[in-house]
Amino acid sequence: MITLLVFFGLLFAGLPIVGVILAGAIAFLLTNDLSALYDSIPIQFYGALEINSLLAIPLFLLVGEVMNRAGLTQRLVAVAEVLVGGLRGGLAYANLFANAMAASILGSAVAQIGVMSKVMIPEMERKGYDRAFSGAVTVSAGLLGPIIPPSMLMIIYGVVAVQPIAPLFVAGLVPGLLIVGALALVIFLWGAFGKGLPSGVGHEVGPRGKVLVEGLAPALIPLVVIVGIMAGVMTPTESGAVASIIALVLGFLYRELKLRDLGPIFLAVALSTATITGLIAAASVLSWALAFQGVPDQLVEFMSGLTTSPTAFLRLVVVMLLVLGMFLESISVLIVVVPLLMPVVAGLGIDPIHFGVVCTVATVVGLVTPPVGPGLYIAMVAADIRMAALFRATVPFLAAVLACIVLIAAVPALSTWLPKLTLG
């Protein structure tokens, strides 16, 4: 209890989450008369970073940074608008599909919502779309970032749960496409039974072909990653290196990336990598302290007393992650919670790859739920929308995502079928 009070007290006081986790670990050791273990904390902290899979994190962060600074994301938006912009409500579908394409490259929901809010919300409003609806589409579609491969959250889950990254990447593809379809259905229903949506705008054949040729090149990045991993040609880390090279080459080829841009790009990647790996190391210290005292075993016994059904357990986990996601960033939630739950997952016979997909999808929903909801704040600033109006418009999309989570949790094959088919 004292550990929880320290944890949440420091969290709401505004201390960085790395400090909160470490303070929680120290408080736990102190209150359980384990102060003799203090000398081992640096060893545990450093040992958590001696994992080869962590090399994939800066590589995929580099891909996202280059995509943002080189204007490659905007080219994907143009492609999506050419493909579906002629439909009624076409710009809303273009927003969704551009997010789906960008998700497979950026890998970060916050970064994706930030980029798309600046690009799509003003354009949709200019074409006659309601501002709140435009923000809702952008925010909801931004949730695809950590789901469609390659996914940063999948890498982090694989590290903390000690699972292979390649099957996790592939496992997110079908659930991601399922969510895309659900969000597209909401847009259709909004146009058919809601306030209606503006008519689409066609494109001339000449510009259309040029946009497709120039814009589909960035789409090669996720294709190379996914196909390379499925074919067994590349590991996830190697695919990250190849994707980074392709992104850099395209950035210079389109003349939108300069040598002077590389310094800020590498600095941003270094800072983000340090933040993420610091969280992983701090959480490993907390998990080690809890495991030393047998807390995971107690948690297994407690959860087993609540239910012995894998599906019911997954529902409980989803509810817990949704609540935690309202206050904590998704990476922090995964890093703290997953190591504690893995013994229960093993005891109930739940596929750890399936569990990873469920956890990843559930944690990202917190990005668009008050009171924290960073995705909502990003869109609010970009489009000058009030929180209440934006959240009301987001509710139908959020309901569709929650329905998908329930379906994914209940049907493990949605997550496990493709990895077993392609990777064996």
N, C-alpha and C positions, 0 to 999 in steps of 0.2 A: 504493500500500500504506500509506504514512504517513497519507494522508487517511482511509482506512478505519479505521486504528488510532485516529486522533483521534476520528472519528465514533462508533465503538462504545465507545471508552473513556469519552468524556464522557457518552454515553447511559446506560451502566450505572453511571456515577458519580452519576446523578440530575439532571444539568443539564436544564433545560427544552428541549424538542425544537427550538424556534426557535433557541436559542443553539447547540445541537449542529449544526444545519444551517449556520448562519453560520460557526461555527468550522471546520467541514469545508471550506466554500468558501474561507476564508482560508488554511487549511493547504494546499489544493490549489494556490492561486495562488503561495504561498510556495515549495513544493517544486518547482514547474515554472518558477521564475524569472519569474513574472508579477506581481511586486509593484508594477509600474508601473500596474496596473489597479485598485489599491486606491481611488483617488480616484473611480472610476466606480461603486463598490458602492452608495453612497446613491442614485445616479440609477437603477440597476437595481432597487433595493429599492422606490423610490417608483413607478417606471414600471409595476411589476407590479400596482399597485392601481388604475391608470387604466383599468379595464375595467367597462363598464356591467353585465355579467352579475353582478358581485359584489353589486350592489344587492339581488339576490334572496335572498342569504344572511340578512341581518338580518330580512327580512320573513317568511321561513318559520321562522326561529328564534322570532320573535314569536308566530306561530301556535301553535307547540309549547308555549311558555311559558304562553300564555293557556289552552290546552287543559288543561294540568296544573293550573293554579291555580284554574280556574273549574269543575273537576269534570266537564268535558265527556267526558273519557276514561272515567270511571266510567259515564256514561250509555250509551256505546257498549258497554261490558261488559254492562250490563243488557239491551240490545237483543239481543246475541249469545246471552245465556242464555235469553231468551224464545224465540228462533228455533230453537235446537238443544238447549236444556237438558233437554227431555223424552226425548232419546235415551239409551241406555246409554252411560255415559261422556260425557254431554252437557256437563258442566262443562268437560271437557278440550277438546271441540270449541269450546265458547263462548270459552274462553281463546284458542284459535288464531284464531278468526274475529274476536274483539275486537281481537287484535293486528293482524290484517290491515286492519281498518278504521282503527285508530289509527295504523298505519304510514303510511297515506296522508296523515296530518295531522302527526304528530310529526316524521317524517323522520330521527330520530336513534335508533339502536339502543340506545345506552346509556341515554338518557332513557326510552325505551319499556320496556326491561327493568326500570328502576328503578320506574316507575309501576306496571306490571303485577305486579311481584313483591309490592308492598305490597297490591295489591287482590286478586289471584287466588290466590296460594299459600296464605294463611291460610284463604280460603273453600273451596278445594279440599280442604285437609286436614280442615276441619270437616265436609265432606260425605263423608268416608271415603276420600279418595284418598291414596296413598302420598306422603309429603312430597318425597322425591327425584324421583318422577315428576312431581309438580306443578311443581317447580322446573325440571325438564328441559323440559317443555312451554312454560313461560313464557320461558325463556332462548332456546330454539330459535325460537319464534315471534317473539321480539324481533328476530331477524335480518332480518325483513321490512322493518323501518324504513327502511333506506337503499335498498331495491329498488323497492317499490311507490311510484309517483309521488304527490305531488311529493317528490323525493329530494334531500337535502342533498349526498350524495356525487356524485350525477349533476351537480349544479351545479358542484361543485369539479372534477370530471373535465372538464366542458365548458370551464372556464376554463383549466386547465393544458394541455389537449389542443387548445385553440382549436377547439372544436366547438359547434354550436348547441345550446342547452339544451332547446328544445321537443321535438325528436326523441328526445333522451335520456330525457326524462320519459316519453314514450309508450312507448319501447322497453322500459322496465322493467315494464310492466303484465303481459304474457304470462309472462315468466320468474317474476315474483312470484306469479302465480296457480298456476303450475306447482309452485313450492315449497310453497304452501299445500296443494295436493292431495297432495304427497308426505308432508308432515307429518301430514295427516289420515289417510293410509293407515297410517302408523306407529302412530298412536293406535288405529286399528281393529285392527291386528294385535296390539298390546299387549293389548287387551281380549279378543281371540279366542284367542290362543295364549300370552299371558303370565300375569300374576297376576290378570287380570280387572279390570274397572272397575265402579264403583257404578252402580246404576240411575239414570235421569234423574228429574227432578222437574217435574211439570206446573205450569202457571200458570193462575190464574183469568182468565176472559175480560176482566173489567173492568180489573184491574191490567195485564193483558197489553197491552190497547189503549193505556192511558195511557203505559206504558213505551215502546212503539213510537213513539207520537206525539212524546214528549219527547226520546227518544234518537236518532231518525233525523235530527233537525235538524242535529246536528254532522256527520252524514254528507254533508250538502250541501256542506261545505267542499271535500273532494277532488273531488266531482262537478263543482262549478263550475270548479275548477282544470283538470281533465282535459278537460272538454267545451269550456271557453273556449279552451284551447290548440289542441285538435283542430280547432275551428271557425275558428281564425285570428282570433278576436275579441280575444284578449289575448296578450301576450308572457308568458313565465314570470315576469318581474319584476312586471308588472301583475297577474298572477294571484295573486302573493304578497301584494300590497297589498290586493286584494279579499278574499282568504282571511283576512287579518288583521282587516279590518273586520267580516267575518261572525263570526269567533271572538269579538271584543270585544263585538259586539251581543248574541250569545247568552249570553256570560258575565254581562253586566248584566241581560239579560232574565230569566235564571234566578235572579237575585239572589245568585249565588255569587261574583261579582266586584265589588269595591268600588274606589272611586277611590284609596284608600290603597294598593291592591295594584299600581297602575300603576308607581309608583316602583321597587319591587323587580323587577318584570317587565322594565322598560326597562333597568335596571342589568344584570340577568342576560343580556339580549340583547346589550348593548354589550360586556360582557366576553367572551362567546362569539364575537361577531363579530371582536373584536380578536385573539383567539387564532387563529381560522381564517385571517383575512387576513394576520396576521403570519407564519403558516406558509407561505402562498402566496408572500408577498414574499421570505421567506428562501430558499425552494426555487427561486425564479426566479433568485436570485443564484448559487446552486450550479449550476443548469442552464446559466446564461450562462457561468460559468467553465469548466465541462466542455465546452460547445460551442466555446468559444474555442480550446481545445486539441485539438478534433477527436475527443473521446471518443465522441459519438454515432455518428460514422462508423466508429470502431473496433468499437463494439458491434454495428453492422449487419453488418460483415464477420465478426465472431465468431459471431453468431447464424446468419448465412447458412451458415457452415461446419458448424454443428450440424445444421441442417435447412432445407429449402426448402419444407416443407409448412406451410401456414397452420394446420392443425389441430394438428400436432405442436408448432408454436411456441406456440399458445394453451395447450396442456397444460403446456409448460415454464413459461409465465408463471403459470399457475394454481398450480403447485407452488411457485414462487418467492414468490408473494404469500401463500400459505398459511403458509410458513415465516416470512416477514417479519411477517405478521399476528400471530404468536405473541408477538412482542416489541414491535412498534410499533402505535400507534393507527392505525385504518384511514385516516383523513384524511392522516396523515403518510406512510403508504405510498404512497397515490395521488399525492400532491404530489411526492414524490421520484422515484418510479419511472416514472410515465407519460411525462414529457417525454423521458426517455432512450429509451423504447421506441417512441415514435411514428414515428421514421424507419424502424425495422424493420417496423412495421405497414404503413406506406405502401409499402415495398419488396416486401412479400409480398402486397400487394393485399387486405389485410383491411379490411373495413368498419369505420371508426373508431367508429361507433355501436355495432356489435356488440362491438367490443373494449372499449368503455366498460362495457357491461353485464357482460361476463365479469370485468373487473377489479373492478367494484363488488361483485358477488356473492362473488368470491374473497376480497376483503379483509375483508369483514364476518365471515367464518367465524372469523377470529382472535379475535373477541370471546368465543368460547366454547371456546377451546383453551388448555390450560396451556402455559407456566408463568404467563403474564400473565392472559389471559382475563378482562377486566374484567366482562363479563356474568356469568361464573360467580361472581365475588366479590360482585357486587350481590345475586344470588339467595341466596348463602350467608348473607349478613348478614340479609337480609329473612326468611328461613325457618329460620335456624339449622341449616344442613345442612353436613355435612363435604364437603370438596372431592371426595374419592374417590367417595363415594356419589352426589353430584350428577353428576359427570362420567360415571360408569358409566351412569346413567340417560339421559344426554344422547347417548351414543354412537349408538344407533339413529337418533335424529333427525339427528345430524350426518352419519351415513352417507347418509341420504336427501338431505340438502342437497348433499353432495359428488357424489352420482349426478346430481342436477339440474345441477350446474355442468358436469360432463362432457358432459351432453346439450346444454346451452345452447352450450358451446364448439364442439361438433361440428355443430350445426344453426343456422347464422346466421339463418335465417328466423324463428326464435323471437323474435329481437330486432328484426329489420329489417322484418318483414312489416307490422306495425301502423303504424309511422311512415310507411312508403311508401304504405299504403292511405289514411291520414287526412291526412297532410301533403304527400304528393306527392314 
